[in-house]
Amino acid sequence: MFDHSRRNLAHWFALSMGGILFAFAGVGYCLSVEEQLRVFDDELFSESKAFAVKTQYSLYQSQWQNQRGQTPVESDASLNGGLMYARWYNSNKQLLQFIGSSGGKQLTAKPGFQTVEAPIDSESSSTRTWVRQVTLPVLEGKVVIGYFQTAVPMNSLRVGLNQARLFLTFGVPVTFGVIGITGWFLGGLAMRPSLRAYQQLQQFTADASHELRAPVATVLSNAQVALMPPEDPVEQRLRLQNIVQTAKSMSTLINDLLFLSRHNGSLAETGLKPIDLCEILRSLAQEFAALAPAQNLNFNAHLPEHPIMLKADANLLKQAVINLLTNAFKYTSADGKVELYLFTQSHSAVIQVKDNGIGIPSTDLPHIFDRFYRVDTVRSRQTGGFGLGLAIAQQIVQRYGGQITVNSILGQGSTFQISLPLKL
């Protein structure tokens, strides 16, 4: 689904940006042609004037009349290097003199610049080329006494335009491809938050369906047995108690799953406040010290007298430490010992929870923080654990840029350590 959405985003991005690219390329090419043609016409006009001065013809009306009907100019005058021909016409647009090719006897072109096809030389008309021709009226006062026409090959202009077309032919598709790749990359970036939310939803759905299946089956079976005759009040009460206990476990599981789903990702710095870690752990130590005698456990807290300040969410940090202490209480036998430590080390606040309980096998240590992972499945079920406590603790610590580790020896106990950076 996300690949399809990403392709659609990349597709529409490429089409929109590609359309803009083609439009700009077309407009740019037209403006380039117009500019190059303007420069070309300016050069042609300058060469025409230079040639007219070089030939030293006096274009007065009497001379036009005297030269009418004469043969082509036979003199030392030669065309400028770039010019192909020069032609003189009278006021009636009849050809009087020419250098190069004569064209027609009658002037058909209007005054101004034109692009025409003309023979390369005057002797052969089979080979032709495109030329830029200019026709200029010759004035005496305000009266037109004749016309002067000259032309220059458009080879240089055509070479420049061919290069521009070649560049656009290869450059535009390559740029369009780059736009497509960029669109695919940007589509991935744009879809990343949605993908993360979708993955969280998938994870939550998979976890919930996996873990809720057994409690729901327990509730159903107890309810069905309680409804079967003959009705025994003692049996019914036992079944209802099982249902209540299972419902409580399901509620705890759902809350843990929602916690993992809601608190996934980095923390917003604006929502954090300076807290005293010593004060938080001191209140937790009092609570667990009151619970320890009921389980025949020895609990001790070793906390510094001076405050340890850091920027965090007090409730989240309390939840992480509670999960570690609860885990230690569950898996430490009677007359065992659980200890809570807090100290600073290398610009970090270090929290340790030590116990001399059953310990964790070395093969299970790499997976101990995975969701729903249990070292002893049977005992975890008996104690009401779902394998989410350590995963929640790890997620909370990682959100603060910290690290949680465990060292354990089977049969001797475990030490969980949380390292949090001290930054305000």
C-alpha positions in Angstrom: 0.0 0.0 0.0 2.7 2.4 0.9 4.8 1.6 -2.1 1.8 2.3 -4.3 1.2 5.6 -2.5 4.9 6.4 -2.9 4.7 5.6 -6.6 1.7 7.9 -7.0 3.4 10.7 -5.2 6.5 10.3 -7.3 4.4 10.0 -10.5 2.5 13.2 -9.9 5.5 15.1 -8.7 7.4 14.1 -11.8 4.5 15.0 -14.1 4.0 18.4 -12.5 7.7 19.3 -12.3 8.3 17.8 -15.7 5.5 19.9 -17.2 7.1 23.0 -15.7 10.5 21.9 -17.0 9.2 21.4 -20.6 7.4 24.7 -20.5 10.5 26.5 -19.3 12.6 24.7 -21.8 10.3 25.6 -24.7 10.1 29.3 -23.6 13.8 29.4 -23.0 14.5 28.0 -26.5 12.2 30.5 -28.1 13.8 33.4 -26.3 17.2 32.0 -27.2 16.3 31.8 -30.9 14.9 35.3 -30.7 18.0 36.7 -29.0 20.4 35.0 -31.3 18.4 36.1 -34.4 18.4 39.7 -33.1 22.2 39.6 -32.7 22.6 38.0 -36.1 20.4 40.7 -37.7 22.5 43.4 -36.0 25.7 41.9 -37.4 24.1 41.6 -40.8 23.0 45.2 -40.8 26.5 46.4 -39.7 28.1 44.4 -42.5 25.7 45.7 -45.0 26.5 49.3 -44.1 30.2 48.6 -44.1 29.9 47.1 -47.6 27.9 50.0 -48.8 30.6 52.4 -47.7 33.3 50.2 -49.2 31.8 50.2 -52.7 31.5 54.0 -52.6 28.3 54.1 -54.6 26.4 57.4 -54.6 22.8 56.3 -54.5 21.2 59.4 -55.9 18.3 59.4 -58.2 20.2 60.5 -61.3 22.8 57.7 -60.8 20.1 55.1 -60.4 18.6 56.2 -63.7 22.0 56.3 -65.4 22.9 52.8 -64.2 19.6 51.3 -65.1 20.0 48.3 -67.4 23.8 48.0 -66.9 25.5 44.7 -66.5 26.7 43.5 -63.1 29.4 45.5 -61.4 32.8 44.7 -62.8 35.2 46.4 -60.4 37.7 45.6 -57.7 34.8 45.7 -55.1 34.4 42.4 -53.4 31.9 41.2 -50.8 32.7 41.2 -47.1 33.8 37.9 -45.8 30.3 36.9 -44.6 28.1 38.4 -47.3 26.8 36.2 -50.2 25.5 38.8 -52.5 24.6 42.5 -52.8 21.9 43.9 -55.1 20.8 47.4 -56.1 17.3 48.2 -57.3 15.7 51.4 -58.5 12.6 53.0 -57.1 10.5 50.8 -59.3 12.1 47.7 -57.7 14.0 46.7 -60.9 17.5 45.2 -60.6 20.2 47.6 -61.6 23.4 46.1 -60.3 24.5 43.1 -58.2 27.5 41.3 -56.9 27.2 37.5 -56.3 24.0 36.0 -57.4 21.5 38.2 -59.2 18.3 36.6 -58.0 15.4 38.0 -60.0 15.1 41.1 -62.2 12.3 42.4 -60.0 12.5 43.0 -56.3 9.8 40.9 -54.6 11.0 41.1 -50.9 9.6 43.7 -48.6 12.0 46.0 -46.8 13.4 44.4 -43.7 14.8 41.0 -42.7 13.8 37.7 -44.3 15.0 34.1 -44.1 15.2 32.7 -47.6 16.8 29.8 -49.4 19.4 30.8 -52.0 22.1 29.2 -54.2 25.5 28.9 -52.7 27.2 30.5 -55.8 25.9 32.3 -58.8 27.0 29.7 -61.3 25.1 26.7 -59.8 21.6 26.8 -58.5 21.4 23.1 -57.5 23.1 23.6 -54.2 21.2 25.9 -51.9 21.4 27.1 -48.4 19.4 29.2 -45.9 20.4 32.8 -45.7 19.4 35.8 -43.7 18.5 38.6 -46.1 18.0 42.3 -45.5 16.4 44.7 -47.9 16.9 48.4 -47.1 15.2 51.4 -48.8 17.5 54.2 -50.0 16.1 57.6 -49.3 16.9 61.1 -50.5 15.2 63.3 -48.0 11.9 61.5 -47.6 11.7 60.1 -51.1 12.6 56.4 -51.8 15.1 56.5 -54.7 16.0 52.8 -54.6 16.6 49.6 -52.6 19.7 47.9 -51.4 19.7 44.1 -50.6 22.3 41.8 -49.2 22.4 38.5 -47.4 24.6 36.3 -45.2 24.6 32.5 -44.6 22.9 31.3 -41.5 25.4 28.5 -40.9 26.7 29.9 -37.6 23.2 30.7 -36.3 22.0 27.2 -37.3 25.0 25.6 -35.6 24.2 27.5 -32.4 20.6 26.5 -32.5 21.4 22.9 -33.3 23.6 22.8 -30.2 20.8 24.3 -28.1 18.4 21.7 -29.5 20.9 18.9 -28.8 21.3 20.1 -25.3 17.6 20.2 -24.8 17.1 16.8 -26.4 19.4 15.1 -24.0 19.3 17.5 -21.0 15.5 17.6 -20.6 15.0 13.8 -20.4 18.0 13.5 -18.0 16.6 16.3 -15.9 13.1 14.6 -16.0 14.7 11.4 -14.8 16.4 13.2 -12.0 13.0 14.8 -11.1 11.5 11.3 -11.0 14.2 10.0 -8.7 13.9 13.0 -6.5 10.1 12.6 -6.4 10.6 9.0 -5.3 13.0 10.0 -2.6 10.8 12.9 -1.4 7.8 10.6 -1.5 9.6 8.3 0.8 10.3 11.1 3.2 6.7 12.4 3.0 5.4 8.9 3.7 7.7 8.1 6.6 5.4 9.5 9.3 2.5 7.6 7.8 4.6 4.5 7.4 5.7 4.7 11.1 2.1 5.1 12.2 1.0 2.2 10.0 3.8 0.0 11.4 2.8 0.9 14.9 -0.8 0.1 14.2 0.3 -3.3 12.6 2.5 -4.0 15.6 -0.2 -3.1 18.1 -2.8 -5.2 16.2 -0.4 -8.2 16.0 0.6 -7.9 19.6 -3.0 -7.4 20.8 -4.4 -10.3 18.8 -1.6 -12.6 19.9 -1.9 -11.9 23.6 -5.7 -11.3 23.9 -6.6 -14.7 22.3 -5.8 -16.7 25.5 -7.5 -14.3 28.0 -10.6 -14.1 25.8 -10.7 -17.9 25.6 -10.3 -18.1 29.4 -13.2 -15.7 30.0 -15.4 -17.6 27.5 -14.7 -21.0 29.0 -15.3 -19.9 32.6 -18.5 -18.2 31.6 -19.8 -21.3 29.8 -18.9 -23.6 32.7 -20.6 -21.3 35.2 -23.8 -21.4 33.2 -23.9 -25.2 32.9 -26.4 -26.9 35.3 -26.5 -27.9 38.1 -25.7 -24.4 39.3 -23.2 -24.5 42.2 -22.9 -21.1 43.9 -19.3 -21.9 45.0 -18.3 -23.0 41.5 -20.0 -20.0 40.0 -18.2 -17.6 42.4 -14.9 -19.3 41.5 -15.6 -18.9 37.8 -16.6 -15.3 38.2 -13.4 -14.6 40.2 -11.4 -16.1 37.3 -13.2 -13.9 34.9 -12.5 -10.8 36.9 -8.8 -11.7 37.3 -8.5 -12.4 33.6 -10.3 -9.1 32.7 -7.8 -7.2 35.0 -4.9 -8.9 33.2 -6.4 -8.0 29.8 -6.8 -4.4 31.0 -3.2 -4.3 32.0 -2.1 -5.8 28.7 -4.2 -3.3 26.7 -2.8 -0.3 28.7 0.8 -1.6 28.1 0.2 -2.0 24.4 -1.3 1.5 24.2 1.7 2.9 26.1 4.1 1.3 23.6 2.1 2.6 20.6 1.6 6.1 21.9 5.1 6.7 23.2 7.0 5.4 20.2 9.4 8.0 18.8 11.5 10.9 20.0 10.5 13.3 22.7 9.6 16.9 22.2 12.1 19.0 24.1 9.4 21.6 24.8 7.4 19.1 26.9 10.2 18.2 29.2 10.9 19.8 32.6 13.9 19.7 35.0 13.3 17.1 37.6 15.3 15.8 40.6 15.9 12.1 40.0 16.8 11.5 43.6 13.4 12.7 44.8 11.6 10.5 42.3 13.5 7.3 43.3 13.2 8.1 47.0 9.4 8.1 46.7 9.5 4.8 44.7 11.9 3.3 47.3 9.3 4.0 50.0 6.6 2.3 48.1 8.5 -0.9 47.3 10.0 -1.0 50.8 6.4 -1.3 52.1 5.7 -4.2 49.6 8.9 -6.1 50.4 7.9 -7.7 53.7 4.8 -9.2 52.1 7.0 -11.2 49.8 9.7 -11.9 52.5 12.2 -9.8 50.5 15.0 -7.5 51.7 14.8 -4.2 49.8 17.5 -1.4 50.2 17.9 1.9 48.3 21.2 3.6 48.0 20.5 7.1 46.9 22.8 10.2 47.1 21.9 13.1 49.3 22.5 15.8 46.7 20.0 16.3 43.9 20.6 14.9 40.4 18.8 17.1 37.9 17.9 16.3 34.4 15.3 17.3 31.8 12.7 14.5 31.6 9.1 13.5 32.1 8.9 12.3 35.7 6.0 9.9 35.1 7.7 8.1 32.2 11.0 7.6 34.2 9.0 6.4 37.2 7.3 3.9 34.9 10.6 2.5 33.6 12.1 2.1 37.2 8.8 0.6 38.5 8.9 -2.0 35.7 12.5 -3.0 36.6 11.7 -3.2 40.4 8.5 -5.1 39.7 10.4 -7.6 37.6 13.1 -8.0 40.3 10.4 -8.6 43.0 8.7 -11.2 40.8 11.7 -13.3 40.1 13.5 -13.1 43.4 12.7 -16.0 45.8 11.7 -15.5 49.5 14.5 -14.1 51.7 16.1 -12.7 48.6 17.5 -9.2 48.2 16.7 -6.4 45.9 18.7 -3.2 45.8 18.2 0.2 44.1 21.2 2.4 43.3 21.6 5.9 41.9 24.9 7.7 41.0 26.5 9.8 38.4 29.2 8.6 35.9 30.7 10.4 32.9 28.0 13.1 32.6 25.3 10.4 33.0 22.8 9.5 35.7 23.0 5.7 36.4 20.2 3.8 37.9 20.8 0.2 38.9 18.4 -2.5 40.1 20.1 -5.5 41.5 18.6 -8.8 42.8 19.9 -12.3 43.7 17.0 -14.0 42.1 16.7 -16.8 39.5 18.8 -15.0 37.0 18.6 -15.2 33.2 20.3 -17.7 30.9 22.9 -16.3 28.6 21.0 -17.5 25.5 18.0 -15.4 26.5 19.9 -12.1 27.3 19.9 -10.8 23.7 16.1 -11.1 23.6 15.2 -10.0 27.0 13.9 -6.6 25.9 11.8 -7.9 23.0 8.1 -7.6 23.3 6.3 -10.6 24.7 9.6 -12.5 25.3 9.5 -14.6 28.4 12.4 -16.6 29.8 10.1 -18.9 31.8 6.7 -18.9 30.1 4.9 -21.0 32.8 6.2 -18.8 35.6 5.4 -15.6 33.7 1.8 -16.8 33.3 1.6 -17.6 37.0 2.9 -14.1 38.0 0.6 -12.3 35.5 3.4 -11.1 33.2 3.0 -10.6 29.5 6.7 -9.8 28.6 6.1 -6.1 28.1 7.6 -4.5 31.2 11.2 -4.6 30.0 10.2 -3.5 26.5 8.4 -0.5 27.9 11.4 0.4 30.1 13.7 0.2 27.2 11.5 2.3 25.0 11.2 5.0 27.7 15.0 5.1 28.2 15.8 5.2 24.5 13.4 8.2 24.0 15.7 10.2 26.3 18.8 9.1 24.4 19.8 6.8 27.2 20.7 3.1 27.3 19.4 0.1 29.3 21.6 -3.0 29.8 21.5 -6.2 31.8 24.1 -8.5 33.3 22.9 -11.8 34.7 24.1 -15.1 35.9 21.7 -18.0 36.0 20.8 -18.9 39.6 22.7 -15.9 41.1 20.7 -12.8 40.1 20.5 -10.0 37.6 21.6 -6.3 37.4 19.6 -3.9 35.2 21.3 -0.6 34.5 19.8 2.6 33.1 22.1 5.4 31.8 20.6 8.8 31.1 22.5 11.8 29.8 22.7 14.7 32.2 21.6 17.7 30.1 19.3 20.6 31.0 
